[in-house]
Amino acid sequence: MLVRDLKLAGDNSTAQPLRVFMLGRFEVEQGNRLIESEQWRSGKARSLFKILLTRRSYQISRQEATELLWPELDMDRAANNLNQAVYSLRRTLEPDLEKPSNSAYLRTEGAKLQLNYNLVGWVDLEEFKRLYHQAQQNNSLDLYAQAAALYSGEFLPEDLYEDWSVSRREALRQEWTELLLKMAALHKEKGQEEKYQRCLHRVLESDFSHEESALKLMQSLSENGRREEAMQVYRQFASKLQSRLNMEPLPATQELYQDIVAGRILVRPTLSRNIAPVPLVRPEFHPEPEALINTNWPQTLQSYNFNPLFPAFVIPEETSLAGPEIIGRQEEQALWKNQLETALRGKGSLTIFEGEAGVGKSHLLQTLAGQARLAGFQVLHINCHPEQNDLPFNPVSELLEQALSRMGSTELQDCLKYCNPEIARLLPGMAHLFPGVQPGNPDTNPEAVFAAAAQVLSWLSRNRRIVVVLDDLQYMPGPSLRMLRFWLNHPALRSLVFLAAIRPGAREMASPELARLLQWGGGESNQNFYRMTRLEKFELAQIITRKLGQPASPELLDLVLDITGGNPYLALELVACWQKDNQLQLKNAQWERKNDWDNQLPSSLTGYVRRMIANLNPEAQVLLSLAALCGPIFSFEILRQIVLYRQDGAGWWIELDKTKLGQTLTEVTGSSLIEETRQEYHFSYPLLVETLIAGLSHSQKLCWREVIGWAQKKLESGLLEWDFKHDQN
């Protein structure tokens, strides 16, 4: 929309038009000048300006303004406050104003306040509504897209709890959802499936409970060969419904999820669906390893300029493949570059990163996968999860379908000529290509299925090296892990590169199959195991600066480090919540807290910590709660005495087995939630203690503290040795 014509009188002719942003942020540009947050003389003046912008003709009565801004005050005091707010608003917009009556921006006419309509040159809210209504009238995808580009977030997010903003925000949120759904429908009509899915994703980002969008997105993803992503959509949707609304998805949504998990949703017909069924009788294929290595490939990444023959797996959009390097992970990136260069010489590898929740494992995997993709590798990405135990070969099936479903018809036909038809048992979505072979349990003929899968990967890696990314490897079912080890030792797959992440304690508590994989290192193959640590203080300062746009003050940085212990996710979530709740302010180009910290943690942060704890077994969770009541630092002997207290009949309700105390403590330390020094243990970061204690009922805290007090007295009175001998007898 064009800036309104300025027809100003006399001394108003030099006033600059205003450009206002209210969607996703509040920002005012006055000509070429940005009015900074600290330049607003008062918060109420700022609120008055926002309210005026939402009213017809930018005017409001004095009475309504006072009722909205000071509902708790009597009329006289509220009117006085309004006069002060009007004065502050004028001074903000016109610092050199001498007389109020000469204000070019804010006029007072009797009982009304009005912004000069001609000087409000552009407001993103008004432009959004104008474009949206035009798009509705013309059913224009271009106009919908222009309107969507303006909607950078919710209406005035800093005023979420202001009564005067609620109704407008809800109305806009509804319009935004309707706009996205109409855009999705138009993309669907044009066959633009990825854009259709993106619109549905954005609906769920705005309204997590919009079940229709979740259902359509799951259906579309599964029909396009992206079954893992479809299942992830359901899990996130169901989790949010349960945690926030205490509800379950509708039966139709649950049924679709079960169909997707079981592989009953066929991949939508594409070019690859038009090929003729592959004959069952074909020459047996035994590729020689040397034949699979293109000797013309360069030996280093610097000289590697590959022109891909077919598309690889697309890394999630939030990962910028050409963006800035990861902060604080130079050693990991150097290791990965060496692995890629080694793979180009025909030598594969298994690289595993271990790290606590929130340390950045998934983000690191996505970024390293992006670097591999830019270097010309095709990247296959699998997220493992506990539900896959019911479908032991599901991760492998996902991996193969991911690669094959993105191939053209000729490529797919050529590929399937050289593989055993038993591969159909791993590919329920492509079973129609193998008449005579029924999809079923691969365990009925595992040797043939393993060999068939290896043949597919051999063919795929002839012209383009493969990187397989496995997030949360500890959840991969045993049969899939066996196939992974089979691939790692297969002579035709020497150049295959695996990049995986596991959670802390996975090695100590590993299943036999996972333990064998973690110990793998045969032949000329290469394995690297790397433990990711939390960020140092200077690294934490860098990621906070990137998040907030300005650096944190030394005091704020120290506070964040003390609370989170350097865990990057927790640190970023903490400062983001403080900023959203208007608890931070810019002073001397640095962010600092407006007030001292009141020891209250954001709910999103405590919820994340609870999910971290929930991944442990019940005994480990009890042990952590007891340790939290003991304090940030505690000794093993305190815990042992608490367990022994059960002999007196008073501590029976503490569900800890003294014979498993050492094992449970090992699991907890392996999770990186607590750390061990020479004579004692301490929590990795204080917010763990606060979250654990907050999760206990009042009666639990009283009873458990009684037991802890008893144990401390026994230690102080020197009765520990007698108790130990008594326990041994």
C-alpha positions in Angstrom: 0.0 0.0 0.0 1.3 3.5 -0.8 2.1 5.9 1.9 -0.9 8.2 2.4 -0.7 11.6 0.7 0.6 14.2 3.2 -1.6 17.3 3.2 -0.5 19.0 6.3 -1.0 22.5 7.4 1.6 25.1 8.4 4.0 23.9 11.1 3.0 20.2 10.5 4.6 20.1 7.1 8.0 18.9 8.4 6.6 15.9 10.3 7.7 12.5 9.1 5.2 9.7 8.3 5.1 6.6 10.6 5.7 3.1 9.5 4.4 0.6 12.2 4.9 -3.1 12.7 2.5 -4.9 15.0 2.6 -8.5 13.8 5.3 -10.6 15.5 6.8 -7.5 17.0 6.1 -3.8 17.8 8.3 -1.4 15.9 7.8 2.2 14.8 9.8 3.9 12.1 9.6 7.7 11.8 10.9 8.6 8.5 14.4 7.1 8.5 14.6 6.9 12.3 13.7 3.8 14.3 12.1 4.6 17.6 14.1 2.4 20.0 12.4 0.7 23.0 14.2 2.9 25.5 13.1 6.1 23.7 9.4 5.5 24.7 9.0 7.7 27.7 6.5 5.4 29.5 4.9 2.0 29.0 1.4 3.5 29.2 2.2 6.0 26.4 3.4 3.1 24.3 0.2 1.2 25.1 -2.0 4.2 24.3 -0.3 4.5 20.9 -1.0 0.8 20.1 -4.7 1.2 21.2 -5.2 4.2 19.0 -3.8 2.3 16.0 -6.4 -0.4 16.5 -9.4 2.0 16.5 -11.3 3.3 13.6 -9.8 6.5 12.2 -7.2 6.1 15.0 -9.4 7.8 17.6 -10.7 6.9 21.0 -12.6 8.7 23.8 -10.8 9.7 26.9 -13.2 7.6 29.0 -12.6 4.4 27.0 -8.8 5.0 27.1 -8.8 5.3 30.9 -11.0 2.3 31.4 -8.7 0.2 29.2 -5.4 1.4 30.8 -6.3 2.0 34.4 -9.5 0.0 35.2 -8.6 -0.2 38.9 -8.3 3.6 39.5 -11.0 6.2 40.2 -12.0 8.6 37.4 -9.9 11.5 38.6 -6.6 9.6 39.1 -7.1 7.7 35.8 -7.7 11.0 33.9 -4.5 12.5 35.4 -2.6 9.4 34.3 -4.0 9.7 30.8 -2.8 13.3 30.6 0.7 12.2 31.5 0.6 9.4 29.0 -0.5 11.8 26.2 2.3 14.2 27.2 4.8 11.3 27.1 3.5 10.0 23.7 3.9 13.4 22.2 7.4 13.8 23.5 8.3 10.4 22.1 7.1 11.3 18.6 8.2 14.9 18.8 11.1 15.4 21.2 11.4 19.2 20.4 7.7 20.0 20.7 7.1 23.3 22.6 3.3 23.5 22.8 1.0 20.5 23.0 -1.5 22.2 20.7 1.2 22.2 18.0 1.5 18.4 17.9 1.5 17.1 14.4 0.8 13.5 15.5 -1.6 13.5 18.4 -4.6 15.8 18.6 -7.1 16.3 21.4 -10.6 17.3 20.3 -12.9 17.7 23.3 -13.3 14.2 24.9 -11.4 12.5 22.1 -7.9 11.6 21.3 -6.9 11.1 17.7 -3.7 10.3 15.7 -3.1 12.3 12.6 -4.4 9.9 9.9 -2.2 11.4 7.3 0.9 10.8 9.3 0.3 7.1 9.9 1.8 6.2 6.6 1.8 2.3 6.8 0.7 -0.3 9.3 1.5 -4.0 8.6 -1.8 -5.1 10.3 -3.9 -3.0 7.9 -1.9 -4.1 4.9 -2.3 -7.7 5.9 -6.1 -7.4 6.2 -6.3 -5.5 2.9 -4.3 -8.1 1.0 -6.2 -11.0 2.6 -9.6 -9.5 1.7 -8.5 -9.0 -1.9 -7.2 -12.5 -2.1 -10.6 -13.8 -0.9 -12.4 -11.8 -3.5 -10.1 -13.0 -6.3 -9.2 -16.5 -4.9 -5.6 -15.4 -5.8 -2.7 -17.5 -4.5 -0.3 -14.6 -5.2 -2.3 -12.3 -3.0 -2.6 -14.9 -0.2 1.2 -15.3 -0.4 1.8 -11.6 -0.1 -0.5 -11.4 2.9 1.2 -14.4 4.5 4.6 -12.7 4.0 3.4 -9.9 6.2 2.2 -12.1 9.0 5.5 -12.5 10.9 3.9 -13.5 14.1 1.1 -13.0 16.5 -0.4 -9.5 17.1 1.6 -7.6 19.6 3.2 -10.6 21.3 4.6 -8.4 24.1 1.0 -7.6 25.1 -0.4 -11.1 25.4 -2.0 -10.5 28.8 -3.4 -7.1 28.1 -7.3 -7.3 27.9 -7.5 -4.7 25.2 -5.4 -6.9 22.8 -7.0 -10.3 23.3 -10.0 -10.1 21.0 -8.0 -8.6 18.2 -5.3 -11.2 18.5 -7.8 -14.1 18.5 -9.6 -12.7 15.4 -6.3 -12.3 13.6 -5.2 -15.8 14.6 -8.4 -17.2 13.1 -7.9 -15.2 9.9 -4.3 -16.4 9.7 -5.4 -20.1 10.0 -8.1 -19.6 7.4 -5.6 -17.9 5.0 -3.1 -20.9 5.4 -5.9 -23.4 4.8 -7.0 -21.6 1.6 -3.4 -21.4 0.4 -2.9 -25.1 1.1 -6.0 -26.0 -0.9 -4.8 -24.0 -3.9 -1.4 -25.6 -3.7 -3.0 -29.0 -3.6 -5.1 -28.2 -6.7 -1.8 -27.2 -8.5 -0.1 -30.5 -7.4 2.4 -28.5 -5.3 2.6 -31.1 -2.5 5.6 -29.6 -0.6 4.0 -26.2 -0.4 0.8 -27.8 0.6 2.6 -29.5 3.5 4.4 -26.3 4.5 1.1 -24.5 4.9 -0.3 -27.3 7.1 2.9 -27.2 9.2 2.4 -23.4 9.7 -1.2 -24.0 10.8 0.0 -26.4 13.5 2.7 -23.9 14.6 0.0 -21.3 15.1 -2.7 -23.7 16.5 -1.2 -26.9 17.9 -4.8 -28.4 18.4 -5.9 -28.0 14.7 -6.6 -31.7 14.2 -7.8 -31.4 10.6 -4.4 -30.0 9.6 -2.5 -32.7 11.5 -4.6 -35.4 9.7 -4.1 -33.9 6.3 -0.4 -33.4 6.8 0.1 -37.0 8.0 -1.8 -38.3 5.0 0.2 -36.2 2.6 3.6 -37.0 4.0 2.9 -40.8 4.1 1.6 -40.8 0.6 4.8 -39.1 -0.6 7.1 -41.7 1.0 7.9 -39.6 4.1 6.4 -42.0 6.6 8.9 -41.2 9.5 8.0 -37.5 9.2 4.2 -38.4 9.2 4.7 -40.4 12.4 6.6 -37.5 14.0 3.8 -35.1 13.2 1.4 -37.4 15.0 3.6 -37.9 18.0 4.1 -34.2 18.5 0.4 -33.4 18.0 -0.7 -36.1 20.4 1.9 -35.1 23.0 0.8 -31.4 23.0 -2.9 -32.4 23.2 -2.2 -34.5 26.2 0.1 -32.2 28.0 -1.8 -29.0 27.4 -5.4 -30.1 27.1 -5.4 -33.5 28.7 -7.0 -34.9 25.5 -6.3 -37.6 23.0 -6.5 -37.4 19.2 -9.7 -38.4 17.5 -10.2 -42.0 16.6 -9.8 -41.2 12.9 -6.4 -39.6 13.6 -5.2 -42.5 15.7 -6.3 -45.0 13.0 -4.4 -43.2 10.3 -1.3 -43.2 12.5 -1.6 -47.0 13.0 -2.0 -47.4 9.2 1.2 -45.4 8.7 3.2 -47.3 11.3 2.1 -50.6 9.7 3.0 -49.4 6.2 -0.6 -49.7 5.0 -0.5 -46.3 3.3 0.7 -46.7 -0.3 3.1 -44.2 -1.8 1.1 -41.9 -4.1 1.7 -42.7 -7.8 4.6 -40.7 -9.2 7.0 -41.3 -12.1 8.3 -44.3 -10.2 4.8 -45.8 -9.9 4.4 -46.0 -13.7 7.1 -48.6 -14.3 6.3 -52.1 -15.1 6.6 -54.8 -12.3 10.1 -56.2 -12.0 10.4 -59.8 -13.3 11.1 -62.2 -10.5 13.6 -64.2 -12.5 16.8 -62.2 -13.0 20.5 -62.8 -13.0 22.1 -63.0 -9.6 24.1 -59.8 -8.9 27.4 -59.9 -7.1 29.1 -56.5 -7.5 32.8 -56.4 -7.0 33.9 -53.7 -4.5 36.4 -52.2 -7.0 33.7 -51.7 -9.6 31.7 -49.5 -7.2 34.5 -46.9 -6.8 34.7 -44.2 -9.4 38.5 -43.7 -9.8 37.9 -40.3 -11.4 36.6 -38.8 -8.2 38.8 -36.2 -6.6 40.5 -37.1 -3.3 39.6 -34.0 -1.3 36.5 -32.0 -0.6 38.2 -28.8 -1.8 38.3 -30.1 -5.4 35.0 -32.0 -5.2 32.4 -30.4 -7.5 29.7 -33.0 -8.0 26.7 -32.6 -10.2 24.0 -34.8 -8.5 22.2 -37.3 -10.7 19.1 -37.5 -8.5 17.8 -35.6 -5.5 18.9 -36.5 -2.0 16.9 -36.4 1.2 15.9 -32.8 2.0 17.2 -31.5 5.4 14.5 -29.8 7.4 13.9 -26.2 6.4 14.9 -24.7 9.7 18.5 -25.9 9.1 20.4 -23.4 7.0 22.9 -25.4 4.9 24.9 -22.4 3.9 24.5 -20.5 7.2 27.0 -19.7 9.9 29.1 -22.4 11.5 27.9 -24.1 14.7 29.3 -22.2 17.7 31.6 -24.2 19.8 31.8 -27.4 17.8 34.9 -26.9 15.7 36.5 -30.2 16.7 33.4 -32.1 15.7 33.2 -30.4 12.3 36.9 -31.1 11.7 36.3 -34.7 12.5 33.4 -34.8 10.1 35.3 -33.2 7.3 38.0 -35.8 7.6 35.3 -38.6 7.5 33.8 -37.2 4.3 37.2 -36.9 2.6 38.0 -40.5 3.7 34.7 -41.7 2.2 35.6 -40.1 -1.1 38.6 -42.5 -1.1 36.3 -45.4 -0.6 36.6 -45.9 3.1 33.4 -45.7 5.1 33.0 -44.8 8.8 30.7 -44.9 11.8 30.7 -41.7 13.8 28.7 -41.5 17.0 28.0 -38.4 19.1 26.9 -38.8 22.7 25.4 -36.0 24.7 22.8 -35.0 27.2 19.4 -33.7 26.1 19.6 -30.1 24.9 23.3 -30.1 24.2 22.7 -29.9 20.5 23.1 -33.4 19.1 20.2 -33.2 16.6 21.1 -29.7 15.5 24.7 -30.9 15.0 23.6 -33.9 13.0 21.4 -31.8 10.7 24.2 -29.3 10.1 26.8 -32.0 9.4 24.3 -33.7 7.1 23.8 -30.4 5.3 27.6 -30.1 4.8 27.7 -33.6 3.4 24.8 -32.8 1.0 26.6 -29.6 -0.2 29.7 -31.7 -0.8 27.6 -34.0 -3.2 26.7 -36.8 -0.9 23.2 -38.1 -0.8 21.9 -38.0 2.8 19.3 -40.4 4.3 18.0 -39.3 7.7 16.2 -41.5 10.2 14.8 -40.5 13.6 14.6 -43.6 15.9 12.0 -43.7 18.7 10.8 -46.3 21.2 7.6 -47.1 19.3 9.7 -48.8 16.6 10.2 -51.8 18.8 6.9 -53.1 17.6 8.2 -52.8 14.0 11.8 -54.2 14.2 12.8 -53.3 10.6 10.9 -50.0 10.4 14.1 -47.8 10.4 15.7 -49.8 7.6 12.4 -49.7 5.6 12.2 -45.9 6.1 15.8 -45.5 4.9 15.3 -47.5 1.7 12.0 -46.0 0.8 13.4 -42.6 1.4 16.1 -43.2 -1.2 14.0 -45.1 -3.8 10.9 -42.9 -3.7 12.9 -39.9 -4.9 14.2 -41.6 -8.0 12.9 -41.3 -11.5 11.2 -44.3 -13.2 14.2 -45.3 -15.3 16.6 -45.1 -12.4 14.3 -47.1 -10.1 13.8 -49.8 -12.7 17.5 -50.1 -13.3 18.1 -50.3 -9.6 15.5 -53.0 -9.0 16.8 -55.2 -11.8 19.8 -56.0 -9.6 18.2 -56.9 -6.3 16.6 -59.9 -4.8 12.7 -59.7 -4.8 12.9 -60.4 -1.1 13.4 -56.7 -0.8 9.6 -56.4 -1.0 9.4 -57.5 2.6 11.2 -54.3 3.6 9.2 -52.0 1.3 5.5 -52.3 2.0 4.9 -49.0 0.1 6.4 -50.5 -3.1 5.1 -54.0 -2.8 3.1 -53.6 -6.1 6.4 -53.7 -8.0 7.1 -57.2 -6.9 4.1 -59.4 -7.9 4.5 -62.8 -6.3 6.3 -61.6 -3.1 4.0 -60.7 -0.3 5.2 -58.1 2.2 5.7 -59.7 5.6 8.1 -60.4 8.4 11.7 -60.1 7.1 12.8 -62.6 9.8 11.3 -65.4 7.7 14.3 -65.2 5.4 16.7 -62.7 7.0 19.8 -63.6 5.0 18.1 -62.9 1.7 16.5 -59.7 3.0 19.8 -58.5 4.3 21.6 -59.2 1.1 18.8 -57.6 -1.0 19.0 -54.4 1.1 22.8 -54.4 0.6 22.3 -54.7 -3.2 20.1 -51.7 -3.3 22.6 -49.6 -1.3 25.4 -50.9 -3.5 23.6 -49.7 -6.6 22.7 -46.3 -5.1 26.3 -45.7 -4.0 27.8 -46.4 -7.5 27.8 -42.8 -8.6 27.2 -40.9 -5.4 28.4 -41.6 -1.9 25.8 -42.1 0.8 25.6 -40.7 4.3 23.1 -42.3 6.7 22.1 -40.1 9.7 20.6 -41.9 12.7 19.2 -39.7 15.5 18.5 -41.4 18.9 20.3 -44.6 17.8 19.7 -46.2 21.2 16.0 -46.6 20.2 16.7 -48.6 17.0 15.3 -52.1 17.3 17.7 -55.1 17.5 16.9 -56.5 14.1 17.6 -53.2 12.4 20.9 -52.9 14.4 21.9 -56.4 13.1 21.3 -55.2 9.5 23.4 -52.1 10.2 26.3 -54.2 11.3 25.8 -56.4 8.2 26.1 -53.3 6.0 29.2 -52.1 7.9 31.0 -55.4 7.2 29.7 -55.8 3.6 32.6 -55.6 1.1 30.4 -53.7 -1.5 29.5 -51.0 1.0 33.0 -49.9 2.1 32.3 -46.2 1.4 29.0 -46.1 3.4 29.2 -43.3 6.1 27.0 -43.5 9.2 26.5 -40.5 11.5 24.6 -41.2 14.7 23.7 -39.7 18.0 22.9 -41.4 21.3 21.8 -40.2 24.7 24.0 -40.4 27.8 24.0 -43.7 29.5 23.1 -45.6 26.3 26.5 -47.4 26.3 26.2 -48.4 29.9 22.6 -49.6 29.5 22.9 -50.8 25.9 21.1 -53.9 24.6 23.4 -56.7 23.3 22.8 -55.6 19.7 23.6 -52.0 20.4 26.6 -52.9 22.4 28.0 -55.0 19.5 27.4 -52.0 17.1 29.2 -49.6 19.5 32.1 -52.0 19.7 32.3 -52.4 15.9 35.7 -51.5 14.3 36.7 -54.4 12.1 38.9 -54.5 9.0 39.9 -51.1 7.6 36.7 -49.5 8.7 36.8 -46.4 10.9 34.8 -45.6 14.0 34.8 -42.5 16.0 33.0 -42.0 19.3 32.7 -38.4 20.6 31.1 -37.1 23.8 29.6 -33.6 23.3 30.0 -31.3 26.2 28.2 -28.2 27.3 29.3 -24.8 26.0 32.0 -22.7 27.6 31.0 -19.2 28.9 32.4 -17.4 25.8 30.5 -19.8 23.5 27.3 -19.3 25.5 27.7 -15.6 25.0 27.9 -16.1 21.3 24.7 -18.1 20.9 22.8 -15.7 23.1 24.0 -12.8 21.0 22.9 -14.6 17.9 19.5 -15.3 19.5 18.8 -11.9 20.9 20.6 -9.7 18.3 22.6 -8.0 21.0 25.1 -9.4 23.6 24.1 -10.2 27.2 25.6 -8.2 30.0 28.2 -10.1 32.1 25.7 -10.3 35.0 23.0 -11.8 32.8 25.5 -14.2 31.2 26.7 -15.4 34.6 23.1 -15.9 35.8 22.2 -18.0 32.7 25.3 -20.0 33.1 24.6 -20.7 36.8 21.0 -21.8 36.0 21.6 -23.9 32.9 25.2 -25.1 33.4 26.0 -24.2 29.8 23.4 -26.4 28.2 22.7 -24.5 25.0 19.0 -25.5 24.6 18.2 -24.6 28.2 20.1 -21.3 28.0 18.4 -20.2 24.7 15.0 -21.2 26.0 15.6 -19.3 29.3 16.6 -16.0 27.7 13.9 -16.3 25.0 11.2 -16.7 27.7 12.6 -13.8 29.7 12.6 -11.7 26.6 9.0 -12.7 25.7 7.8 -12.0 29.2 9.4 -8.5 29.0 11.9 -9.3 31.8 14.9 -8.1 29.8 15.9 -4.6 28.7 18.6 -3.1 26.5 21.1 -0.9 28.4 24.3 0.3 26.8 23.7 -2.1 23.9 23.6 -5.1 26.2 20.7 -7.2 27.5 20.1 -7.3 31.2 17.3 -8.3 33.5 15.0 -5.5 34.6 14.7 -6.9 38.1 16.6 -9.5 40.2 15.7 -13.1 39.4 12.9 -14.4 41.6 13.9 -18.0 41.2 10.8 -18.7 39.0 11.5 -20.8 36.0 9.5 -20.6 32.8 7.0 -23.5 32.4 8.4 -24.5 29.0 11.8 -24.9 30.6 10.6 -27.0 33.5 8.5 -29.1 31.1 11.6 -29.9 29.0 13.5 -30.9 32.1 10.7 -33.2 33.3 10.8 -34.9 29.9 14.5 -35.4 30.3 13.9 -37.0 33.7 11.0 -39.1 32.4 13.4 -40.9 30.0 15.0 -42.6 33.1 13.7 -45.7 34.8 11.4 -45.1 37.9 14.1 -46.0 40.4 16.4 -43.4 38.9 13.7 -40.8 39.0 13.1 -41.5 42.8 16.9 -41.3 43.4 17.1 -37.9 41.7 14.1 -36.5 43.7 15.7 -37.7 47.0 19.1 -36.2 45.9 17.4 -32.9 45.1 15.9 -32.7 48.6 19.4 -33.4 50.0 20.7 -30.3 48.2 22.7 -29.4 45.0 25.6 -31.4 46.5 25.2 -34.8 48.3 27.1 -37.9 49.2 26.6 -41.6 48.4 26.4 -42.4 52.1 23.4 -40.2 52.6 21.5 -42.1 49.9 22.6 -45.5 51.3 21.4 -44.6 54.7 18.1 -43.5 53.3 17.7 -46.9 51.7 18.7 -48.7 54.9 16.0 -46.7 56.8 13.5 -49.1 55.2 14.6 -51.7 57.8 13.0 -49.7 60.5 9.6 -49.8 58.6 9.4 -46.1 58.2 10.8 -45.6 54.7 9.1 -48.5 52.9 7.4 -46.1 50.5 10.7 -45.0 49.1 10.9 -47.3 46.1 14.6 -47.9 46.0 16.3 -51.3 46.2 19.5 -51.1 48.2 21.0 -53.9 46.0 20.5 -51.7 42.9 21.5 -48.4 44.4 25.0 -48.4 42.7 23.5 -49.4 39.3 20.9 -46.7 39.6 23.4 -44.1 40.5 25.5 -45.2 37.5 22.6 -44.6 35.2 21.9 -41.2 36.6 25.5 -40.1 36.3 25.6 -41.5 32.8 22.7 -39.3 31.9 24.8 -36.2 32.8 22.1 -35.0 35.1 24.5 -35.3 38.1 28.3 -35.4 38.1 30.7 -37.2 40.4 33.7 -35.7 42.2 36.1 -37.5 44.5 33.8 -37.8 47.5 30.4 -36.4 46.5 28.0 -35.8 43.7 26.4 -32.6 42.5 23.6 -31.6 40.1 24.7 -30.5 36.7 22.6 -27.3 36.9 20.5 -25.8 39.6 17.2 -25.8 37.6 17.2 -29.6 37.9 16.9 -29.2 41.7 14.2 -26.6 41.4 12.2 -28.7 38.9 12.5 -32.0 40.8 11.4 -30.4 44.1 8.5 -28.6 42.4 7.3 -32.0 41.1 6.9 -33.4 44.6 3.7 -33.1 46.7 3.8 -31.3 50.0 3.4 -34.5 51.9 6.1 -36.2 49.9 8.5 -33.4 50.7 7.7 -33.6 54.4 8.1 -37.3 54.7 11.2 -37.6 52.5 12.9 -34.7 54.4 12.2 -36.5 57.6 14.1 -39.5 56.3 16.9 -37.3 55.0 17.2 -35.6 58.3 17.4 -39.0 60.1 20.2 -40.2 57.8 22.2 -36.9 58.2 22.0 -37.3 62.0 23.2 -40.9 61.8 26.2 -39.8 59.7 27.0 -36.9 62.1 26.7 -39.1 65.2 29.2 -41.7 63.8 26.7 -44.5 63.5 27.5 -45.2 59.9 30.1 -47.9 60.5 27.7 -49.8 62.9 24.9 -49.7 60.3 27.2 -50.9 57.6 28.2 -54.0 59.7 24.6 -54.6 60.7 23.6 -54.5 57.1 26.3 -57.0 56.1 25.0 -59.4 58.8 
